[in-house]
Amino acid sequence: MADIETLGFIGLGVMGEPMCENLARKSGCRVYATDLRRMPLNRLAAAGVTACGGIAEVAEATDLIFLSLPGGKEVEEVCARIVGSAPRRASIVVDCSTSPVHLTRELAQRCQATGIAYVDAPVARTREAAQKGTLSIMVGAEPELFEHIRGFLNCMGSDVMLCGPVGCGQVVKLLNNMMLFEIGSAIAEVLAIGRRSGVDERLLLEALSKGSADSFALRNHGIKAMLPRRFPEDAFGTDYARKDLAYALELARDAGIPAEGAEVARRRLDAASAHGFGRNYWPIILQEVDRDGPR
């Protein structure tokens, strides 16, 4: 990493802001960042992050740029502006967003043609994990490039895994989220059935957490969100979950696999969004499962 002296960060949302802060505090590099909103830039100033006026300024000032953006459309637009920036110092782009696999591989080719190495490194776990620097990061890159940037990824994550060449990080992340949403959908069913059958909800989930039904989703999305009906807007919202699941279902179709469990989760996420909960934390699908019947 000796040749990387400055880092850029584009996208300071729920996950991006704490990730950027950890880079600034731990990497030993000067960090430059930009976002459409001024508030996260103001907060990050305390960690030594330099605010930039836009993407071109970040590309001119930094060797390596991290992206944390809402989806593929935004990633494509930002990459086009990085590639088109002149003068440009940046030689590596690391996309920590969740993006479509085919687009990730296309962007890698476009960037490579202009002398920029491209890495997909989507992240998993919660905002709390982003704050603590304990994210799970799934990386698609050549082994040499992965080792070159691994130290920076370690600033943000406690579990950093090379999943294969470019695009493979996105494959693993999309399947992670697809499985999570399916498990969340099952937890919602269990809660609704158990409650209507006369079992206390907390007792039910605590009992399940001590048996073979235990999971990260049960202990976090079930016990911490569904049980207290805590579905804030400043978390991983329903519409973001719908976006990720759409990418995963596209991957399933390309693989020729009928992902029926994921389709059930998709219908529940769609229903929650249609009922006005697109910005609420996605475990709100419990309300769609338990919408009708005795309460």
N, C-alpha and C positions, 0 to 999 in steps of 0.2 A: 504493500500500500504506500510505499515511500514516494511514488510518483503522483499520488493523489493528495493534494494539499487543501483543496476547497470542495465543499459539498453543497449541492443545491437541493431544495425541497419545494415541490409544486403541489399544492393541495393540502390545506390545513384544517380538515374537517374533524369529525369525532375521533378518528384514529390517527390521521396525519399530524395533528398538532402535537400530541404526546410523543409520537415517533420522532418528529423533528427535534423536540426538546431533548430526548435521550441522545440523539446524535450529537447535538450541540454540547451536551454535558460530558459525554463519554468518549467521543471519537478523537479528540485532540485536533480536529480540523475546524477551520472557519466555516460556518454554515450560513448560506444565503437562501432566503425563502420568499415565496410570493403566494398570494391567495386573492380571490375576488373580494374578500372581506378584510377590513383593517384590524378588527379586534384581535384575532389570533396572532397577527404580527406584533401588535402592541404587547400582548402577554409574553410572547417568546423573546422579546427584547431583553427580559430579565435573565434569560439563559444565554445571552450573547449572540442570538440570531440576528443577522443583518437583513432588514426588510428591503426587497427589491420592487421596482415599479411594474415589473411584468416578466414574462417568460424569456424574452430576448436578453434582458439584463442578467437573469440567472444563468442562461447559456453562455454568456460572455464571461462571467465571473468564476465559473466553477468547472472542476474536472469531471465530477460524477453527479448526476441528477437523479433524485428519487421522485417518483410520482405516487400520489395517493389521491385518486380521483373517483368520481361516482361510477363510471362505467366505461365501456369500450369507445363510445362516441367521443367522450371527453379526452380519453387517452390518445385517440387518433389525431384529434385536433391539436393537442399540446405537442405531440411528437412532430407534427408537420411544422409547427412554429419553431421548435428546437432545431430541426434539420435546416430550416430556412433562415436561421439567425446568422447574421454576419456583422461583426466578427463573432466567432464561436470558439470557446475553449473546451466545452464539454466533449468528452470522448466515450462516455459510458452513460447509458440510461437504464435505470432499474425501476420497473413498474411494480409497485406494491398494491396496485388496484386489483380488482377482480374483473377480468376482461375475457372476451371470447377467445377460444384457443386459436381458431383460424386467423383472427385479426392479429393476435400476438405474434404469430409466425410471419405474417405479412409485414408487420411493423419492423420485426427484426431484420428482414431482408432489405426494407427501405432504408433503415438506419445504417446497416452494414455497407450499403452502396455509397454512403456519404462519409464513411470512416468512423461511425459511431457503433460501439458494441451495445447490444440490447439484452437485457436479462429480465425475465418475469419472476417476481418474488412476492406473490400474494400472501397476505397474512390472515391468520385465524386467531380466535379467542376474543376476549372482550375489551372494552375501553379500559377497564382496570388493568388488564394485562399490558395494553399499550402504554399506560402510565408507568407501570412497574418495569417495563422492558422484558416482559416474559411472553411475548407473542410466539406463536408457532409460525414459521416462515418456510414456505414451500418454493423451491427455487428451480427454475429452468435455465440452464447455462452449460457451457463447456466447462469441464472440471478445472482447467487452469484459471479461467475467468472467475469461477466460483471461489476458488481459494484466494484470488487476488482481492475480492471485495468482502470476503466472509467476516472479517473483523468489524466492518461497519454494520453488517446485518446482526452480528452478535450484540451490538449496542441496543438493538430494538427487540431482539427475541432470545428466548432461552432454549428454543428447539429450532434449529436451522438445518434444513435437510435438502440436499441436492436430489431432485427427483428425475433428472434426465436432461436432455437438451431443451432449447427454447420451446416453450409451450407446455412442457410437462408439469411445471409448477402450477399453471392454471388448471390443467386436467385434475391434479390432486386436490386443489382448492375447491373446484366446482363439485367434485364428488364428495368432499368433506361436507360442503354446505347442503348438497342434496340429501345426504344421509341425515344430517342434523335436522333438516326440515321434516323429513319423514318421521324421525323419532319424536320430534316436537308434536307432530300431528297425532301420533300414537299416545303420547302423554295426555294431550287434550281429551282424547277419547276415554282414556282410563279415568281421568278426573271426573268427567261428566257421568260416566256409567257408575263409578263408585259412589259419588254423591247422591245420585238418584236412587241408588240401592241401599242407602242408609249408613254408609261408612264415612267417618270424618275425613275430610280431604287431607289434612296434615298427617294424620295417622297413616293414611293410605300411602302417601308418597314416602314417608319416612320408613315404612315397612318395606316398600319396593326398593328403597336405596340400600337396604341391608341384604337383598337377595340378588338373584341373577338378572333382574331387570335394572340394576343400578347402571348409571351412565353419567357422563359429564352433563348431558342435556337434562337429565332428570334432576340433578342436584342444582343446576344453575337456572335453566329456562323453566323447569317445572317448579321447584321449591322456592326459588328467589323471585320469579316473575308471575307464573300462572297462579300459584297458591295465594299470594296477596293481591292478585289482580293488579300488578304494577307494570304498566305498559307506557312508559314515558316517551316523549317525542325526541329526546336527546340521546337515543340509542340506535341500534341497528333496525331501521324501520321496515315496515311491511313492504313498501315499494322497492326498497333495496333488495330485500329477500326475493321478491318476485323477479327482479332483474337477474340475480344470480341463478335462480332456479331455471329461468328461461334459457340461460347459457348452458346449464347442465343438461336440460332436456334436448337442446340442439346437439350436444355431444352424444347423448344417448341415441338420437335418431341417426346420426352419422355412423354410429357403431352398430346399428341394426338391433338395438335392445329396447323392448317395450317397457319403459320404466313406470310401471303402473302405480307403485307407491308414491313416486314423485308427482304423478299427475293428480293424485288425491290431495297432496299437500299444496300443489299449485292452485287447485280449485278453492281451497280454504283461504289461501293468501289473497286470491283474486276477490273473494267475497268480502274479506275484511277491508280491502282497499275500496271496494264499491260501496261499503257502508261508511266510508269516511275516515278510515283508520290507516291510511297509507303512510303516514308519518310516525305512527305509534310502533313501539317495539313489537317485532313480529310474533312473539308468543300470544299476542292478542287473538290469534286464530282460535284459542279456547272459546271465545265468545261465539264464533261461528259454529263450532261443534255443539255448544251448549245453549244455542240461541232459543230453541223452542222446548217446550215441555216443563215439568214441575221444577220449581227453584226453592 
